[in-house]
Each structure stands twice: as C-alpha cells, then as structure tokens.
Amino acid sequence: MTGTIVNKGLVIETNGELAKVRTKRAEACGMCQARGFCHPFGEKENYVEVENTIGADVGQEVLLLMQSSSLVSASFVLYLVPLCCVVLGAVSGFHIGRHFGFVSPDAGLLLGVCAGLFASFWGNRRLAGRLRRSGSYDVRIAWPGDEQAACD
C-alpha cells in the first residue's frame, strides 16, 4: 500500500456507472502540506465523483484510493505551471513594453500577466484532459478491507 492515499467515504448518490462519495477530512490532513489542495477553505467534507466499479449503493461506506505520486504531479500542474506562466508573461510584457515603446513598461507588464494567466488556464485545461484520458490520475473505489486488491 506504499504510495497510496486512502480515504473513507459514504456514497450519497449513484448515477449510472458513477458514484458521488462524501469524504470527511482525516486527522492526518492537519499535518499534510497539501491540505489546502483537498480542503481549500477548511471544509470538513469533500465530494468526489468516481467510476462505481464495485457497484456500491447509496448509504454504503467505501474507500477512495489514489496514488500519492498522482497528487504530487497534479499539484505541480495546478500550482507551479500557472506561476511560471505568469512570471514569464510579466517579464516578457515588461521588456516588450520598455523595448518597443508602444506601451509603457507597466502596461506591458500587466498585459503580460494577463497573457500568462490565459496561457496557463488554457494549457492546464488541455493537459488535464490528456491526463484524464490516460487514467493514471483516477481515484478508485474499493470496499473497506479490500484496499490491496484495488491497488493491484
């Protein structure tokens, strides 16, 4: 089970092959550096929609499993890529504004930041679609006590 994040949840809704699961923040979340990613506003509950591969019904307790390396990679994509795009856009916009003189350096900086934000949102959306299709970032569902079988 090394490298797998496991969280208990309760199925609150099923829709075809999907299940909506409510999870509660675990005690370990208080120590985690990425707690703001899973619970950005300090909420005690989270809702996750997963493929219902085990046929769970409403009201049943299940486990949600995700590879910890997937969480680290997703955090990288969600936080570091936009930051780099904004900084690169700001620096580029400032230098273009100063060098070519058609806008002030400050206006160029602002336009560069906006361009960097747009580029990061567009790039993250495309990358997220590609990662979703790969299946490596999927959250899996398992019955309590059956985590090992779900990780194989």
Backbone as a printed PyTorch tensor [residue, N CA C, xyz], in Angstrom:
tensor([[[  0.8150,  -1.2010,   0.0000],
         [  0.0000,   0.0000,   0.0000],
         [  0.8570,   1.2630,   0.0000]],

        [[  2.1560,   1.1210,  -0.0490],
         [  3.0190,   2.2940,  -0.0480],
         [  2.7040,   3.1700,  -1.2400]],

        [[  2.5690,   4.4810,  -0.9770],
         [  2.3360,   5.4180,  -2.0580],
         [  0.8830,   5.5750,  -2.4520]],

        [[ -0.0310,   5.0560,  -1.6440],
         [ -1.4510,   5.1790,  -1.9570],
         [ -2.1490,   5.9790,  -0.8670]],

        [[ -2.9180,   6.9680,  -1.2830],
         [ -3.7180,   7.7560,  -0.3560],
         [ -5.0790,   7.0740,  -0.2520]],

        [[ -5.5070,   6.7960,   0.9720],
         [ -6.7770,   6.1020,   1.2060],
         [ -7.6460,   6.9960,   2.0750]],

        [[ -8.9050,   7.1400,   1.6880],
         [ -9.8350,   7.9450,   2.4670],
         [-11.1980,   7.2540,   2.4770]],

        [[-11.8110,   7.1940,   3.6430],
         [-13.1510,   6.6070,   3.7550],
         [-14.1870,   7.6030,   3.2790]],

        [[-15.2710,   7.0780,   2.7250],
         [-16.3470,   7.9400,   2.2790],
         [-17.6740,   7.2230,   2.2980]],

        [[-18.7250,   7.9830,   2.1000],
         [-20.0810,   7.4570,   2.0860],
         [-20.7080,   7.7940,   0.7400]],

        [[-21.2550,   6.7860,   0.0710],
         [-21.9060,   7.0040,  -1.2180],
         [-23.2090,   7.7510,  -0.9500]],

        [[-23.3620,   8.9170,  -1.5590],
         [-24.5670,   9.7100,  -1.3310],
         [-25.4560,   9.7650,  -2.5650]],

        [[-24.9160,   9.3240,  -3.7200],
         [-25.6900,   9.3740,  -4.9530],
         [-25.0390,   8.4480,  -5.9800]],

        [[-25.8680,   7.7550,  -6.7460],
         [-25.3600,   6.9700,  -7.8710],
         [-26.0940,   7.4200,  -9.1260]],

        [[-25.3620,   7.4110, -10.2280],
         [-25.9340,   7.8330, -11.4970],
         [-25.2710,   6.9990, -12.5910]],

        [[-25.9410,   5.9230, -12.9850],
         [-25.3660,   5.0320, -13.9820],
         [-24.1250,   4.3530, -13.4260]],

        [[-22.9930,   4.5800, -14.0850],
         [-21.7390,   3.9500, -13.6580],
         [-20.9130,   4.8530, -12.7440]],

        [[-21.4930,   5.9590, -12.2970],
         [-20.7860,   6.8860, -11.4200],
         [-21.3920,   6.8830, -10.0180]],

        [[-20.5390,   7.1640,  -9.0390],
         [-20.9930,   7.2930,  -7.6550],
         [-20.4410,   8.5970,  -7.1020]],

        [[-21.2800,   9.3380,  -6.4060],
         [-20.8340,  10.5540,  -5.7290],
         [-20.5950,  10.1780,  -4.2740]],

        [[-19.3620,  10.4210,  -3.8080],
         [-18.9560,   9.9880,  -2.4740],
         [-18.5910,  11.2110,  -1.6410]],

        [[-19.1210,  11.2390,  -0.4080],
         [-18.7920,  12.3060,   0.5430],
         [-17.6870,  11.7800,   1.4560]],

        [[-16.5960,  12.5220,   1.5310],
         [-15.4930,  12.1430,   2.4150],
         [-15.3550,  13.1850,   3.5050]],

        [[-14.8410,  12.7520,   4.6340],
         [-14.5570,  13.6810,   5.7270],
         [-13.0480,  13.8390,   5.8490]],

        [[-12.6420,  15.0060,   6.2480],
         [-11.2240,  15.2870,   6.4100],
         [-10.6500,  14.3740,   7.4920]],

        [[ -9.5880,  13.6800,   7.1520],
         [ -8.9450,  12.7630,   8.0850],
         [ -8.0770,  13.5340,   9.0750]],

        [[ -7.7510,  12.9080,  10.2120],
         [ -6.8900,  13.5480,  11.1970],
         [ -5.5260,  13.8530,  10.6150]],

        [[ -5.0540,  12.9970,   9.7210],
         [ -3.7370,  13.1820,   9.1170],
         [ -3.6890,  14.4320,   8.2360]],

        [[ -4.8370,  14.9310,   7.8120],
         [ -4.8670,  16.1200,   6.9480],
         [ -4.2830,  17.3380,   7.6430]],

        [[ -4.4100,  17.4070,   8.9630],
         [ -3.9030,  18.5550,   9.6950],
         [ -2.3930,  18.6960,   9.5950]],

        [[ -1.6870,  17.5910,   9.3660],
         [ -0.2310,  17.5970,   9.2680],
         [  0.2460,  17.7090,   7.8240]],

        [[ -0.6430,  17.4990,   6.8750],
         [ -0.2590,  17.4200,   5.4640],
         [  0.0160,  18.8010,   4.8880]],

        [[  1.0730,  18.9190,   4.0950],
         [  1.4170,  20.1880,   3.4520],
         [  0.4210,  20.5530,   2.3540]],

        [[ -0.2700,  19.5480,   1.7860],
         [ -1.1990,  19.7920,   0.6820],
         [ -2.6420,  19.8910,   1.1590]],

        [[ -2.8740,  20.1120,   2.4430],
         [ -4.2500,  20.1370,   2.9550],
         [ -5.0960,  21.2220,   2.3050]],

        [[ -4.4710,  22.3020,   1.8870],
         [ -5.2030,  23.3740,   1.2190],
         [ -5.6940,  22.9630,  -0.1590]],

        [[ -5.0640,  21.9520,  -0.7470],
         [ -5.4760,  21.4610,  -2.0600],
         [ -6.7820,  20.6720,  -1.9420]],

        [[ -6.8530,  19.8050,  -0.9580],
         [ -8.0420,  18.9600,  -0.7810],
         [ -9.1770,  19.7140,  -0.0860]],

        [[ -8.8320,  20.5680,   0.8480],
         [ -9.8200,  21.3070,   1.6350],
         [ -9.4300,  22.7850,   1.6440]],

        [[ -9.6300,  23.4820,   0.5170],
         [ -9.0980,  24.8350,   0.3830],
         [ -9.6580,  25.8660,   1.3530]],

        [[-10.8590,  25.6930,   1.8270],
         [-11.4490,  26.6940,   2.7060],
         [-11.7390,  26.1210,   4.0870]],

        [[-11.0240,  25.0450,   4.4520],
         [-11.1810,  24.4500,   5.7700],
         [-12.4340,  23.6100,   5.9210]],

        [[-13.0530,  23.2450,   4.8060],
         [-14.2670,  22.4430,   4.9100],
         [-13.9490,  21.1020,   5.5630]],

        [[-14.9210,  20.5540,   6.2440],
         [-14.7640,  19.2530,   6.8850],
         [-15.1340,  18.1220,   5.9200]],

        [[-15.8670,  18.4340,   4.8550],
         [-16.3180,  17.4040,   3.9170],
         [-15.9020,  17.7620,   2.4990]],

        [[-15.7370,  16.7320,   1.6980],
         [-15.3930,  16.8650,   0.2890],
         [-16.3020,  15.9230,  -0.4940]],

        [[-16.5790,  16.2400,  -1.7310],
         [-17.4020,  15.3840,  -2.5780],
         [-16.5990,  14.9960,  -3.8060]],

        [[-16.5890,  13.7000,  -4.1060],
         [-15.8150,  13.1710,  -5.2190],
         [-16.7210,  12.2860,  -6.0590]],

        [[-16.6590,  12.4740,  -7.3720],
         [-17.4160,  11.6120,  -8.2770],
         [-16.4450,  10.6160,  -8.8940]],

        [[-16.7260,   9.3250,  -8.7140],
         [-15.8300,   8.2700,  -9.1920],
         [-16.6180,   7.2390,  -9.9900]],

        [[-15.8810,   6.4750, -10.7960],
         [-16.4930,   5.3640, -11.5150],
         [-16.8160,   4.2760, -10.5000]],

        [[-18.0590,   3.8560, -10.4750],
         [-18.5470,   2.8910,  -9.4810],
         [-18.2590,   1.4630,  -9.9490]],

        [[-17.0000,   1.0650,  -9.8960],
         [-16.5920,  -0.2570, -10.3790],
         [-16.9900,  -1.3980,  -9.4500]],

        [[-17.3790,  -1.0830,  -8.2070],
         [-17.7380,  -2.1350,  -7.2570],
         [-19.2490,  -2.2550,  -7.0660]],

        [[-20.0080,  -1.4050,  -7.7400],
         [-21.4670,  -1.4670,  -7.6410],
         [-22.0150,  -1.0280,  -6.2980]],

        [[-21.3950,  -0.0540,  -5.6880],
         [-21.8510,   0.4420,  -4.3840],
         [-23.1800,   1.1720,  -4.5350]],

        [[-24.0000,   1.0760,  -3.5070],
         [-25.2980,   1.7440,  -3.4830],
         [-25.2720,   2.9110,  -2.5070]],

        [[-26.2750,   3.7650,  -2.5990],
         [-26.3970,   4.9110,  -1.7070],
         [-26.4280,   4.4370,  -0.2590]],

        [[-25.6380,   5.1150,   0.5900],
         [-25.5970,   4.7880,   2.0040],
         [-24.4870,   3.8220,   2.3930]],

        [[-23.7890,   3.2490,   1.4300],
         [-22.7170,   2.3110,   1.7470],
         [-21.3900,   3.0390,   1.9360]],

        [[-20.6060,   2.5490,   2.9070],
         [-19.2810,   3.1120,   3.1450],
         [-18.2850,   2.4560,   2.2000]],

        [[-17.4360,   3.2830,   1.5990],
         [-16.4270,   2.8090,   0.6540],
         [-15.0970,   3.4820,   0.9530]],

        [[-14.0660,   3.0080,   0.2730],
         [-12.7570,   3.6430,   0.3440],
         [-12.4380,   4.2660,  -1.0000]],

        [[-11.8080,   5.4330,  -0.9710],
         [-11.3150,   6.0810,  -2.1810],
         [ -9.8040,   5.9820,  -2.1540]],

        [[ -9.2190,   5.5510,  -3.2740],
         [ -7.7760,   5.3560,  -3.3520],
         [ -7.1900,   6.1430,  -4.5090]],

        [[ -6.0280,   6.7490,  -4.2650],
         [ -5.3230,   7.4910,  -5.3070],
         [ -3.8330,   7.3630,  -5.0450]],

        [[ -3.0600,   7.2310,  -6.0930],
         [ -1.6070,   7.1740,  -5.9570],
         [ -1.1040,   8.5330,  -5.4690]],

        [[ -0.2490,   8.5330,  -4.4460],
         [  0.2650,   9.7960,  -3.9170],
         [  1.1140,  10.5250,  -4.9520]],

        [[  1.7830,   9.7890,  -5.8260],
         [  2.5700,  10.4410,  -6.8820],
         [  1.6630,  11.2160,  -7.8290]],

        [[  0.4450,  10.7360,  -8.0200],
         [ -0.5140,  11.4530,  -8.8630],
         [ -0.9110,  12.7770,  -8.2370]],

        [[ -1.0550,  12.8030,  -6.9170],
         [ -1.4120,  14.0390,  -6.2240],
         [ -0.2780,  15.0560,  -6.3300]],

        [[  0.9520,  14.5810,  -6.1980],
         [  2.1020,  15.4790,  -6.3090],
         [  2.1750,  16.0540,  -7.7280]],

        [[  1.9910,  15.2010,  -8.7300],
         [  2.0300,  15.6750, -10.1190],
         [  0.8980,  16.6500, -10.4070]],

        [[ -0.2880,  16.3480,  -9.9130],
         [ -1.4310,  17.2360, -10.1280],
         [ -1.1940,  18.5800,  -9.4390]],

        [[ -0.6120,  18.5640,  -8.2500],
         [ -0.3040,  19.8090,  -7.5510],
         [  0.7030,  20.6360,  -8.3350]],

        [[  1.6890,  19.9660,  -8.9160],
         [  2.6810,  20.6470,  -9.7420],
         [  2.0020,  21.3500, -10.9070]],

        [[  1.1150,  20.6270, -11.5720],
         [  0.4310,  21.1870, -12.7400],
         [ -0.4660,  22.3510, -12.3270]],

        [[ -1.1770,  22.2120, -11.2220],
         [ -2.1340,  23.2360, -10.8110],
         [ -1.5000,  24.4850, -10.2110]],

        [[ -0.3340,  24.3610,  -9.6060],
         [  0.2630,  25.4980,  -8.9270],
         [  1.5040,  26.0600,  -9.6240]],

        [[  2.4360,  25.1960,  -9.9630],
         [  3.7130,  25.6800, -10.4830],
         [  3.6310,  26.1460, -11.9360]],

        [[  2.8810,  25.4380, -12.7640],
         [  2.7690,  25.8440, -14.1710],
         [  2.1470,  27.2400, -14.2970]],

        [[  1.0170,  27.5390, -13.6400],
         [  0.4750,  28.9020, -13.7420],
         [  1.4350,  29.9630, -13.1950]],

        [[  2.1210,  29.6540, -12.1100],
         [  3.0700,  30.6070, -11.5590],
         [  4.1690,  30.9340, -12.5720]],

        [[  4.7160,  29.9090, -13.1930],
         [  5.7600,  30.1200, -14.2040],
         [  5.2280,  30.9200, -15.3900]],

        [[  4.0180,  30.6160, -15.8280],
         [  3.4250,  31.3440, -16.9560],
         [  3.2150,  32.8200, -16.6200]],

        [[  2.7530,  33.1040, -15.4150],
         [  2.5140,  34.4890, -15.0170],
         [  3.8410,  35.2510, -14.9170]],

        [[  4.8380,  34.6450, -14.3100],
         [  6.1370,  35.3140, -14.1800],
         [  6.7580,  35.5410, -15.5550]],

        [[  6.7230,  34.5120, -16.4000],
         [  7.2780,  34.6490, -17.7500],
         [  6.5210,  35.7210, -18.5400]],

        [[  5.1870,  35.7310, -18.4060],
         [  4.3810,  36.7480, -19.0820],
         [  4.6870,  38.1500, -18.5790]],

        [[  4.8560,  38.2940, -17.2670],
         [  5.1480,  39.6060, -16.6860],
         [  6.5000,  40.1340, -17.1620]],

        [[  7.5110,  39.2890, -17.1180],
         [  8.8500,  39.7090, -17.5430],
         [  8.8590,  40.0380, -19.0360]],

        [[  8.2380,  39.1670, -19.8230],
         [  8.1870,  39.4020, -21.2750],
         [  7.4230,  40.6820, -21.5940]],

        [[  6.2680,  40.8650, -20.9710],
         [  5.4620,  42.0540, -21.2160],
         [  6.1810,  43.3260, -20.8230]],

        [[  6.8850,  43.2890, -19.7010],
         [  7.6370,  44.4640, -19.2510],
         [  8.7190,  44.8320, -20.2660]],

        [[  9.4760,  43.8200, -20.7030],
         [ 10.5670,  44.0930, -21.6500],
         [ 10.0510,  44.5090, -23.0230]],

        [[  8.9650,  43.9260, -23.4610],
         [  8.3820,  44.3280, -24.7500],
         [  7.8870,  45.7660, -24.6570]],

        [[  7.2010,  46.1040, -23.5590],
         [  6.7100,  47.4660, -23.3780],
         [  7.8330,  48.4780, -23.3040]],

        [[  8.9070,  48.1240, -22.6350],
         [ 10.0390,  49.0460, -22.4850],
         [ 10.8600,  49.1520, -23.7720]],

        [[ 11.0820,  48.0300, -24.4190],
         [ 11.9610,  47.9970, -25.5850],
         [ 11.3150,  48.6160, -26.8330]],

        [[ 10.0520,  48.2760, -27.0630],
         [  9.3970,  48.7430, -28.2820],
         [  8.6690,  50.0670, -28.0970]],

        [[  8.3650,  50.4370, -26.8650],
         [  7.8290,  51.7450, -26.5800],
         [  6.3880,  51.9880, -26.9990]],

        [[  5.6800,  50.9900, -27.5170],
         [  4.2910,  51.2550, -27.9150],
         [  3.3420,  51.2310, -26.7280]],

        [[  3.7720,  50.7150, -25.6180],
         [  3.0230,  50.8110, -24.3600],
         [  4.0460,  51.0650, -23.2580]],

        [[  3.5940,  51.5830, -22.1450],
         [  4.5240,  51.7970, -21.0310],
         [  4.9680,  50.4380, -20.4870]],

        [[  6.1200,  50.3790, -19.8410],
         [  6.5730,  49.1110, -19.2700],
         [  5.5660,  48.5160, -18.2820]],

        [[  4.9060,  49.3770, -17.5040],
         [  3.9240,  48.8690, -16.5410],
         [  2.7030,  48.2770, -17.2360]],

        [[  2.2550,  48.9420, -18.2900],
         [  1.1230,  48.4000, -19.0440],
         [  1.5310,  47.1010, -19.7290]],

        [[  2.7420,  47.0390, -20.2290],
         [  3.2400,  45.7990, -20.8310],
         [  3.3120,  44.6810, -19.8150]],

        [[  3.7400,  45.0100, -18.5990],
         [  3.7910,  44.0280, -17.5200],
         [  2.3900,  43.4870, -17.2370]],

        [[  1.4240,  44.3820, -17.1150],
         [  0.0440,  43.9740, -16.8430],
         [ -0.5090,  43.1130, -17.9720]],

        [[ -0.2710,  43.5130, -19.2130],
         [ -0.7200,  42.7070, -20.3490],
         [ -0.0220,  41.3520, -20.3650]],

        [[  1.2570,  41.3230, -20.0000],
         [  1.9950,  40.0630, -19.9360],
         [  1.4520,  39.1350, -18.8710]],

        [[  1.0940,  39.6850, -17.7090],
         [  0.4980,  38.8720, -16.6400],
         [ -0.8170,  38.2710, -17.1200]],

        [[ -1.6490,  39.0900, -17.7680],
         [ -2.9310,  38.5930, -18.2900],
         [ -2.7070,  37.4970, -19.3320]],

        [[ -1.7480,  37.7140, -20.2150],
         [ -1.4350,  36.7030, -21.2300],
         [ -0.9220,  35.4220, -20.5750]],

        [[ -0.0930,  35.5580, -19.5350],
         [  0.4140,  34.3880, -18.8190],
         [ -0.6870,  33.6160, -18.1200]],

        [[ -1.6310,  34.3440, -17.5040],
         [ -2.7720,  33.6750, -16.8670],
         [ -3.6160,  32.9260, -17.8930]],

        [[ -3.8970,  33.5980, -19.0070],
         [ -4.6760,  32.9520, -20.0570],
         [ -3.9570,  31.7010, -20.5700]],

        [[ -2.6690,  31.8230, -20.8150],
         [ -1.8930,  30.6850, -21.3180],
         [ -1.8880,  29.5430, -20.3160]],

        [[ -1.7700,  29.8500, -19.0230],
         [ -1.7430,  28.7790, -18.0230],
         [ -3.1060,  28.1000, -17.9030]],

        [[ -4.1970,  28.8750, -17.9490],
         [ -5.5240,  28.2610, -17.8840],
         [ -5.7740,  27.3850, -19.0990]],

        [[ -5.4230,  27.8930, -20.2540],
         [ -5.6110,  27.1340, -21.4870],
         [ -4.7410,  25.8720, -21.4710]],

        [[ -3.4750,  26.0240, -21.0730],
         [ -2.5660,  24.8750, -21.0320],
         [ -2.9800,  23.8430, -20.0000]],

        [[ -3.3920,  24.2950, -18.8140],
         [ -3.8380,  23.3530, -17.7850],
         [ -5.0940,  22.6060, -18.2150]],

        [[ -5.9710,  23.2920, -18.9060],
         [ -7.1960,  22.6290, -19.3730],
         [ -6.8670,  21.5350, -20.3740]],

        [[ -5.9770,  21.8270, -21.3000],
         [ -5.5640,  20.8170, -22.2840],
         [ -4.8180,  19.6680, -21.6140]],

        [[ -3.9160,  19.9980, -20.6990],
         [ -3.1400,  18.9740, -20.0070],
         [ -4.0340,  18.1140, -19.1160]],

        [[ -4.9920,  18.7290, -18.4380],
         [ -5.9090,  17.9750, -17.5800],
         [ -6.7210,  16.9780, -18.4040]],

        [[ -7.1620,  17.3880, -19.5820],
         [ -7.8900,  16.4650, -20.4560],
         [ -7.0300,  15.2910, -20.8740]],

        [[ -5.7870,  15.5560, -21.1890],
         [ -4.8640,  14.4930, -21.5860],
         [ -4.6020,  13.5390, -20.4210]],

        [[ -4.3920,  14.0880, -19.2300],
         [ -4.1420,  13.2600, -18.0550],
         [ -5.3750,  12.4510, -17.6740]],

        [[ -6.5540,  13.0490, -17.8240],
         [ -7.7970,  12.3420, -17.5140],
         [ -7.9630,  11.1360, -18.4280]],

        [[ -7.6700,  11.3220, -19.7070],
         [ -7.7790,  10.2090, -20.6610],
         [ -6.7650,   9.1120, -20.3830]],

        [[ -5.6080,   9.4700, -19.8060],
         [ -4.5820,   8.4640, -19.5260],
         [ -5.0020,   7.5320, -18.3910]],

        [[ -5.8780,   8.0080, -17.4900],
         [ -6.3670,   7.1740, -16.3950],
         [ -5.4220,   7.0820, -15.2080]],

        [[ -4.2350,   7.6270, -15.2990],
         [ -3.2730,   7.4950, -14.2100],
         [ -3.5970,   8.3920, -13.0150]],

        [[ -4.5100,   9.3360, -13.1810],
         [ -4.8750,  10.2430, -12.0910],
         [ -6.2450,   9.9310, -11.5260]],

        [[ -6.7860,   8.8070, -11.8920],
         [ -8.1260,   8.4540, -11.4410],
         [ -8.1400,   8.0550,  -9.9750]],

        [[ -9.2160,   8.4380,  -9.3200],
         [ -9.4900,   7.9700,  -7.9740],
         [-10.2740,   6.6770,  -8.1350]],

        [[ -9.8400,   5.6400,  -7.4190],
         [-10.5130,   4.3430,  -7.4970],
         [-11.3460,   4.1300,  -6.2440]],

        [[-12.3280,   3.2740,  -6.3640],
         [-13.2320,   2.9830,  -5.2600],
         [-13.0430,   1.5130,  -4.8640]],

        [[-13.1250,   1.2350,  -3.5640],
         [-12.9710,  -0.1400,  -3.0650],
         [-13.8230,  -0.3060,  -1.8180]],

        [[-14.0770,  -1.5580,  -1.4890],
         [-14.7820,  -1.8500,  -0.2500],
         [-13.7980,  -1.7500,   0.9040]],

        [[-14.2510,  -1.3360,   2.0920],
         [-13.3520,  -1.3150,   3.2540],
         [-12.7640,  -2.7040,   3.4850]],

        [[-11.4600,  -2.7560,   3.7030],
         [-10.7610,  -4.0220,   3.8940],
         [-10.2260,  -4.6020,   2.6060]],

        [[-10.5580,  -4.0180,   1.4660],
         [-10.1400,  -4.5430,   0.1650],
         [ -9.2070,  -3.5760,  -0.5540]],

        [[ -8.4680,  -2.7410,   0.1980],
         [ -7.5900,  -1.7450,  -0.4280],
         [ -6.5110,  -2.3800,  -1.2780]],

        [[ -5.9480,  -3.4990,  -0.8010],
         [ -4.8400,  -4.1230,  -1.5220],
         [ -5.2630,  -4.5920,  -2.8950]],

        [[ -6.4440,  -5.1810,  -2.9920],
         [ -6.9230,  -5.6500,  -4.2910],
         [ -7.1580,  -4.4820,  -5.2500]],

        [[ -7.6080,  -3.3540,  -4.7340],
         [ -7.8740,  -2.1770,  -5.5810],
         [ -6.5830,  -1.5320,  -6.0630]],

        [[ -5.4930,  -1.7080,  -5.3170],
         [ -4.2200,  -1.0820,  -5.6860],
         [ -3.4700,  -1.9010,  -6.7250]],

        [[ -3.8010,  -3.1460,  -6.8870],
         [ -3.1050,  -4.0070,  -7.8560],
         [ -3.4940,  -3.7340,  -9.2680]]])
